[in-house]
Amino acid sequence: MNRETVLTEALDLLDEVGLDAVSTRQLARRLGVEQPSLYYHFRNKKELLGAMSEAAMAPHATAPLPTPADDWRDWFLENTRSFRRTLLLRRDGARLHAGSSPGGTDLDRISHKMAFLSAAGVPEEHARTAMLAAGRFTVGSVLEEQADTGDGDGPDRTAAGSQEPPPHVPPTDHESSFEAGLALILEGLEQQVRRAR
């Protein structure tokens, strides 16, 4: 049993039972090992969850980095959409990711992205703020979407997922709402870029 096998099984367990029900006891049972043997790979549940978050983000973390030929606006939109798609791949993906910190190659990728925006004329402070705002907006949007569709795992998941909105409130189209909010973030960043010139 290696670390990758443990992570694969842990993510499969997450998809089956949700974040609140993931336990090292259940994971050990699933792997057919004693619970203490998991501590060879992960010292505690917090470390396991951190590694699960990192593994779950692999599709976004391995997406192509921007090149000088890319339009910064198009790239900003696609980078944020890629983040959203990746969070939605896993049950409770946004909850798993929330509060995590980038490290290692993630920091190198962030530096590359920031250098790309800066070279495209986006002031560094505004690029940093916009990337942070877009990331937090995306996590929040996915948290709401996963809770609304019943993919979340909070105590009120069943009640929230089955409750109909009042007749005068239109149903939420999560993707359209996300795109509208993302467009506003980009518009604000474009205004800051124009002012800086």
Phi and psi in degrees as GROMACS dihedral restraints (atoms count N, CA, C in turn):
[ dihedral_restraints ]
;  ai    aj    ak    al  type     phi  dphi    fc
    3     4     5     6     1  -110.6    20    10
    4     5     6     7     1   175.3    20    10
    6     7     8     9     1   -59.1    20    10
    7     8     9    10     1   -41.7    20    10
    9    10    11    12     1   -63.0    20    10
   10    11    12    13     1   -40.2    20    10
   12    13    14    15     1   -63.0    20    10
   13    14    15    16     1   -43.4    20    10
   15    16    17    18     1   -60.9    20    10
   16    17    18    19     1   -44.8    20    10
   18    19    20    21     1   -65.8    20    10
   19    20    21    22     1   -41.6    20    10
   21    22    23    24     1   -59.9    20    10
   22    23    24    25     1   -47.0    20    10
   24    25    26    27     1   -66.4    20    10
   25    26    27    28     1   -36.9    20    10
   27    28    29    30     1   -64.7    20    10
   28    29    30    31     1   -40.9    20    10
   30    31    32    33     1   -70.1    20    10
   31    32    33    34     1   -35.9    20    10
   33    34    35    36     1   -64.8    20    10
   34    35    36    37     1   -40.1    20    10
   36    37    38    39     1   -62.0    20    10
   37    38    39    40     1   -43.2    20    10
   39    40    41    42     1   -55.6    20    10
   40    41    42    43     1   -47.3    20    10
   42    43    44    45     1   -63.1    20    10
   43    44    45    46     1   -31.3    20    10
   45    46    47    48     1   -80.4    20    10
   46    47    48    49     1   -43.9    20    10
   48    49    50    51     1  -113.8    20    10
   49    50    51    52     1   -13.3    20    10
   51    52    53    54     1    88.5    20    10
   52    53    54    55     1   160.3    20    10
   54    55    56    57     1   -60.2    20    10
   55    56    57    58     1   -43.1    20    10
   57    58    59    60     1   -64.7    20    10
   58    59    60    61     1   -26.8    20    10
   60    61    62    63     1   -93.7    20    10
   61    62    63    64     1    -6.7    20    10
   63    64    65    66     1   -68.9    20    10
   64    65    66    67     1   127.2    20    10
   66    67    68    69     1  -140.7    20    10
   67    68    69    70     1   155.3    20    10
   69    70    71    72     1   -66.1    20    10
   70    71    72    73     1   -29.9    20    10
   72    73    74    75     1   -63.6    20    10
   73    74    75    76     1   -48.5    20    10
   75    76    77    78     1   -64.2    20    10
   76    77    78    79     1   -39.9    20    10
   78    79    80    81     1   -64.6    20    10
   79    80    81    82     1   -43.4    20    10
   81    82    83    84     1   -61.5    20    10
   82    83    84    85     1   -43.4    20    10
   84    85    86    87     1   -60.1    20    10
   85    86    87    88     1   -43.0    20    10
   87    88    89    90     1   -62.7    20    10
   88    89    90    91     1   -37.2    20    10
   90    91    92    93     1   -84.1    20    10
   91    92    93    94     1    -9.5    20    10
   93    94    95    96     1    73.3    20    10
   94    95    96    97     1    33.5    20    10
   96    97    98    99     1  -129.6    20    10
   97    98    99   100     1   170.3    20    10
   99   100   101   102     1   -79.5    20    10
  100   101   102   103     1   145.6    20    10
  102   103   104   105     1   -53.1    20    10
  103   104   105   106     1   -43.4    20    10
  105   106   107   108     1   -59.9    20    10
  106   107   108   109     1   -24.2    20    10
  108   109   110   111     1   -67.7    20    10
  109   110   111   112     1   -20.9    20    10
  111   112   113   114     1   -68.6    20    10
  112   113   114   115     1   -26.5    20    10
  114   115   116   117     1   -70.8    20    10
  115   116   117   118     1   -10.8    20    10
  117   118   119   120     1   -66.4    20    10
  118   119   120   121     1   -34.0    20    10
  120   121   122   123     1   -97.1    20    10
  121   122   123   124     1   -34.1    20    10
  123   124   125   126     1  -138.8    20    10
  124   125   126   127     1   124.8    20    10
  126   127   128   129     1   -66.4    20    10
  127   128   129   130     1   -29.5    20    10
  129   130   131   132     1  -159.8    20    10
  130   131   132   133     1   177.6    20    10
  132   133   134   135     1   -65.3    20    10
  133   134   135   136     1   -35.8    20    10
  135   136   137   138     1   -60.8    20    10
  136   137   138   139     1   -43.6    20    10
  138   139   140   141     1   -65.6    20    10
  139   140   141   142     1   -39.3    20    10
  141   142   143   144     1   -61.0    20    10
  142   143   144   145     1   -46.8    20    10
  144   145   146   147     1   -63.6    20    10
  145   146   147   148     1   -37.4    20    10
  147   148   149   150     1   -62.6    20    10
  148   149   150   151     1   -43.0    20    10
  150   151   152   153     1   -68.2    20    10
  151   152   153   154     1   -36.5    20    10
  153   154   155   156     1   -63.1    20    10
  154   155   156   157     1   -42.2    20    10
  156   157   158   159     1   -61.0    20    10
  157   158   159   160     1   -45.5    20    10
  159   160   161   162     1   -62.5    20    10
  160   161   162   163     1   -43.3    20    10
  162   163   164   165     1   -66.5    20    10
  163   164   165   166     1   -38.8    20    10
  165   166   167   168     1   -65.5    20    10
  166   167   168   169     1   -27.2    20    10
  168   169   170   171     1   -84.9    20    10
  169   170   171   172     1     1.1    20    10
  171   172   173   174     1   -52.4    20    10
  172   173   174   175     1   -42.9    20    10
  174   175   176   177     1   -58.2    20    10
  175   176   177   178     1   -38.7    20    10
  177   178   179   180     1   -77.6    20    10
  178   179   180   181     1   -39.1    20    10
  180   181   182   183     1   -70.4    20    10
  181   182   183   184     1   -14.6    20    10
  183   184   185   186     1  -111.5    20    10
  184   185   186   187     1     6.4    20    10
  186   187   188   189     1   -64.9    20    10
  187   188   189   190     1   151.5    20    10
  189   190   191   192     1   -58.0    20    10
  190   191   192   193     1   139.9    20    10
  192   193   194   195     1   -78.6    20    10
  193   194   195   196     1   156.4    20    10
  195   196   197   198     1   -67.1    20    10
  196   197   198   199     1   151.4    20    10
  198   199   200   201     1  -115.8    20    10
  199   200   201   202     1   162.0    20    10
  201   202   203   204     1   -57.7    20    10
  202   203   204   205     1   -23.5    20    10
  204   205   206   207     1   -78.1    20    10
  205   206   207   208     1   -14.8    20    10
  207   208   209   210     1   -74.4    20    10
  208   209   210   211     1   144.0    20    10
  210   211   212   213     1   -76.1    20    10
  211   212   213   214     1   127.6    20    10
  213   214   215   216     1   -63.4    20    10
  214   215   216   217     1   -32.5    20    10
  216   217   218   219     1   -67.6    20    10
  217   218   219   220     1   -48.3    20    10
  219   220   221   222     1   -60.9    20    10
  220   221   222   223     1   -41.4    20    10
  222   223   224   225     1   -64.9    20    10
  223   224   225   226     1   -43.1    20    10
  225   226   227   228     1   -58.0    20    10
  226   227   228   229     1   -44.3    20    10
  228   229   230   231     1   -64.1    20    10
  229   230   231   232     1   -48.8    20    10
  231   232   233   234     1   -66.6    20    10
  232   233   234   235     1   -36.8    20    10
  234   235   236   237     1   -61.3    20    10
  235   236   237   238     1   -42.9    20    10
  237   238   239   240     1   -71.2    20    10
  238   239   240   241     1   -39.1    20    10
  240   241   242   243     1   -64.3    20    10
  241   242   243   244     1   -38.0    20    10
  243   244   245   246     1   -62.2    20    10
  244   245   246   247     1   -41.0    20    10
  246   247   248   249     1   -60.5    20    10
  247   248   249   250     1   -45.7    20    10
  249   250   251   252     1   -62.2    20    10
  250   251   252   253     1   -48.3    20    10
  252   253   254   255     1   -57.1    20    10
  253   254   255   256     1   -40.9    20    10
  255   256   257   258     1   -66.7    20    10
  256   257   258   259     1   -43.2    20    10
  258   259   260   261     1   -61.3    20    10
  259   260   261   262     1   -34.9    20    10
  261   262   263   264     1   -77.2    20    10
  262   263   264   265     1   -11.3    20    10
  264   265   266   267     1   -67.9    20    10
  265   266   267   268     1   -26.3    20    10
  267   268   269   270     1  -117.8    20    10
  268   269   270   271     1   142.9    20    10
  270   271   272   273     1   -58.9    20    10
  271   272   273   274     1   133.7    20    10
  273   274   275   276     1    58.1    20    10
  274   275   276   277     1    29.4    20    10
  276   277   278   279     1   -58.5    20    10
  277   278   279   280     1   -40.5    20    10
  279   280   281   282     1   -69.2    20    10
  280   281   282   283     1   -40.4    20    10
  282   283   284   285     1   -65.0    20    10
  283   284   285   286     1   -39.3    20    10
  285   286   287   288     1   -62.8    20    10
  286   287   288   289     1   -40.7    20    10
  288   289   290   291     1   -78.7    20    10
  289   290   291   292     1   -31.6    20    10
  291   292   293   294     1   -55.3    20    10
  292   293   294   295     1   130.9    20    10
  294   295   296   297     1    86.3    20    10
  295   296   297   298     1    -5.1    20    10
  297   298   299   300     1   -76.2    20    10
  298   299   300   301     1   158.1    20    10
  300   301   302   303     1  -120.7    20    10
  301   302   303   304     1   140.4    20    10
  303   304   305   306     1   -70.1    20    10
  304   305   306   307     1   152.4    20    10
  306   307   308   309     1  -153.8    20    10
  307   308   309   310     1   166.0    20    10
  309   310   311   312     1    55.4    20    10
  310   311   312   313     1  -122.3    20    10
  312   313   314   315     1   -66.2    20    10
  313   314   315   316     1   -25.9    20    10
  315   316   317   318     1   -60.6    20    10
  316   317   318   319     1   -40.5    20    10
  318   319   320   321     1   -66.0    20    10
  319   320   321   322     1   -36.8    20    10
  321   322   323   324     1   -64.2    20    10
  322   323   324   325     1   -42.0    20    10
  324   325   326   327     1   -65.6    20    10
  325   326   327   328     1   -40.6    20    10
  327   328   329   330     1   -63.3    20    10
  328   329   330   331     1   -42.8    20    10
  330   331   332   333     1   -60.1    20    10
  331   332   333   334     1   -42.1    20    10
  333   334   335   336     1   -62.4    20    10
  334   335   336   337     1   -44.6    20    10
  336   337   338   339     1   -63.1    20    10
  337   338   339   340     1   -42.6    20    10
  339   340   341   342     1   -65.9    20    10
  340   341   342   343     1   -40.1    20    10
  342   343   344   345     1   -64.2    20    10
  343   344   345   346     1   -38.0    20    10
  345   346   347   348     1   -61.5    20    10
  346   347   348   349     1   -48.6    20    10
  348   349   350   351     1   -63.0    20    10
  349   350   351   352     1   -41.6    20    10
  351   352   353   354     1   -62.6    20    10
  352   353   354   355     1   -44.2    20    10
  354   355   356   357     1   -64.8    20    10
  355   356   357   358     1   -25.8    20    10
  357   358   359   360     1   -83.1    20    10
  358   359   360   361     1    -0.7    20    10
  360   361   362   363     1   101.3    20    10
  361   362   363   364     1     6.9    20    10
  363   364   365   366     1   -86.4    20    10
  364   365   366   367     1   120.4    20    10
  366   367   368   369     1   -55.6    20    10
  367   368   369   370     1   139.0    20    10
  369   370   371   372     1   -55.1    20    10
  370   371   372   373     1   -44.4    20    10
  372   373   374   375     1   -61.6    20    10
  373   374   375   376     1   -42.1    20    10
  375   376   377   378     1   -71.6    20    10
  376   377   378   379     1   -36.1    20    10
  378   379   380   381     1   -62.9    20    10
  379   380   381   382     1   -44.6    20    10
  381   382   383   384     1   -63.1    20    10
  382   383   384   385     1   -45.2    20    10
  384   385   386   387     1   -64.5    20    10
  385   386   387   388     1   -42.8    20    10
  387   388   389   390     1   -66.7    20    10
  388   389   390   391     1   -40.1    20    10
  390   391   392   393     1   -65.1    20    10
  391   392   393   394     1   -41.3    20    10
  393   394   395   396     1   -66.2    20    10
  394   395   396   397     1   -45.0    20    10
  396   397   398   399     1   -62.5    20    10
  397   398   399   400     1   -44.0    20    10
  399   400   401   402     1   -64.1    20    10
  400   401   402   403     1   -40.5    20    10
  402   403   404   405     1   -64.1    20    10
  403   404   405   406     1   -45.7    20    10
  405   406   407   408     1   -69.9    20    10
  406   407   408   409     1   -37.3    20    10
  408   409   410   411     1   -60.6    20    10
  409   410   411   412     1   -42.4    20    10
  411   412   413   414     1   -65.6    20    10
  412   413   414   415     1   -45.9    20    10
  414   415   416   417     1   -60.0    20    10
  415   416   417   418     1   -45.7    20    10
  417   418   419   420     1   -62.2    20    10
  418   419   420   421     1   -41.9    20    10
  420   421   422   423     1   -62.4    20    10
  421   422   423   424     1   -43.7    20    10
  423   424   425   426     1   -70.2    20    10
  424   425   426   427     1   -36.3    20    10
  426   427   428   429     1   -55.6    20    10
  427   428   429   430     1   -48.0    20    10
  429   430   431   432     1   -64.9    20    10
  430   431   432   433     1   -43.1    20    10
  432   433   434   435     1   -64.2    20    10
  433   434   435   436     1   -44.7    20    10
  435   436   437   438     1   -68.9    20    10
  436   437   438   439     1   -33.3    20    10
  438   439   440   441     1   -69.5    20    10
  439   440   441   442     1   -39.6    20    10
  441   442   443   444     1   -69.5    20    10
  442   443   444   445     1   -35.0    20    10
  444   445   446   447     1   -88.1    20    10
  445   446   447   448     1    -0.3    20    10
  447   448   449   450     1    84.3    20    10
  448   449   450   451     1     6.7    20    10
  450   451   452   453     1   -83.7    20    10
  451   452   453   454     1   -13.4    20    10
  453   454   455   456     1   -75.3    20    10
  454   455   456   457     1   178.3    20    10
  456   457   458   459     1  -135.7    20    10
  457   458   459   460     1    24.8    20    10
  459   460   461   462     1   -75.9    20    10
  460   461   462   463     1   172.3    20    10
  462   463   464   465     1   -64.5    20    10
  463   464   465   466     1   -27.2    20    10
  465   466   467   468     1  -100.7    20    10
  466   467   468   469     1    16.6    20    10
  468   469   470   471     1   -57.3    20    10
  469   470   471   472     1   -47.7    20    10
  471   472   473   474     1   -64.9    20    10
  472   473   474   475     1   -45.9    20    10
  474   475   476   477     1   -64.7    20    10
  475   476   477   478     1   -45.0    20    10
  477   478   479   480     1   -67.2    20    10
  478   479   480   481     1   -37.9    20    10
  480   481   482   483     1   -72.2    20    10
  481   482   483   484     1   -25.8    20    10
  483   484   485   486     1   -99.9    20    10
  484   485   486   487     1    -9.6    20    10
  486   487   488   489     1   -77.5    20    10
  487   488   489   490     1   128.4    20    10
  489   490   491   492     1   -83.1    20    10
  490   491   492   493     1   142.4    20    10
  492   493   494   495     1   -70.4    20    10
  493   494   495   496     1   158.2    20    10
  495   496   497   498     1   -56.2    20    10
  496   497   498   499     1   154.3    20    10
  498   499   500   501     1   -57.1    20    10
  499   500   501   502     1   -31.8    20    10
  501   502   503   504     1   -85.1    20    10
  502   503   504   505     1    -4.2    20    10
  504   505   506   507     1  -103.4    20    10
  505   506   507   508     1   118.3    20    10
  507   508   509   510     1   -67.9    20    10
  508   509   510   511     1   150.5    20    10
  510   511   512   513     1   -63.0    20    10
  511   512   513   514     1   151.5    20    10
  513   514   515   516     1   -81.4    20    10
  514   515   516   517     1   127.0    20    10
  516   517   518   519     1   -98.4    20    10
  517   518   519   520     1    99.2    20    10
  519   520   521   522     1   -60.7    20    10
  520   521   522   523     1   -41.3    20    10
  522   523   524   525     1   -66.5    20    10
  523   524   525   526     1   -43.9    20    10
  525   526   527   528     1   -64.1    20    10
  526   527   528   529     1   -40.6    20    10
  528   529   530   531     1   -63.5    20    10
  529   530   531   532     1   -42.0    20    10
  531   532   533   534     1   -61.9    20    10
  532   533   534   535     1   -47.1    20    10
  534   535   536   537     1   -62.3    20    10
  535   536   537   538     1   -38.8    20    10
  537   538   539   540     1   -65.1    20    10
  538   539   540   541     1   -43.9    20    10
  540   541   542   543     1   -65.6    20    10
  541   542   543   544     1   -40.3    20    10
  543   544   545   546     1   -63.5    20    10
  544   545   546   547     1   -39.7    20    10
  546   547   548   549     1   -62.0    20    10
  547   548   549   550     1   -37.7    20    10
  549   550   551   552     1   -66.2    20    10
  550   551   552   553     1   -39.9    20    10
  552   553   554   555     1   -62.9    20    10
  553   554   555   556     1   -45.4    20    10
  555   556   557   558     1   -63.7    20    10
  556   557   558   559     1   -41.2    20    10
  558   559   560   561     1   -61.1    20    10
  559   560   561   562     1   -42.2    20    10
  561   562   563   564     1   -63.7    20    10
  562   563   564   565     1   -39.2    20    10
  564   565   566   567     1   -67.1    20    10
  565   566   567   568     1   -40.7    20    10
  567   568   569   570     1   -61.5    20    10
  568   569   570   571     1   -39.5    20    10
  570   571   572   573     1   -61.8    20    10
  571   572   573   574     1   -42.0    20    10
  573   574   575   576     1   -65.2    20    10
  574   575   576   577     1   -37.1    20    10
  576   577   578   579     1   -65.0    20    10
  577   578   579   580     1   -43.3    20    10
  579   580   581   582     1   -63.2    20    10
  580   581   582   583     1   -40.6    20    10
  582   583   584   585     1   -66.0    20    10
  583   584   585   586     1   -31.9    20    10
  585   586   587   588     1   -76.4    20    10
  586   587   588   589     1   -14.3    20    10
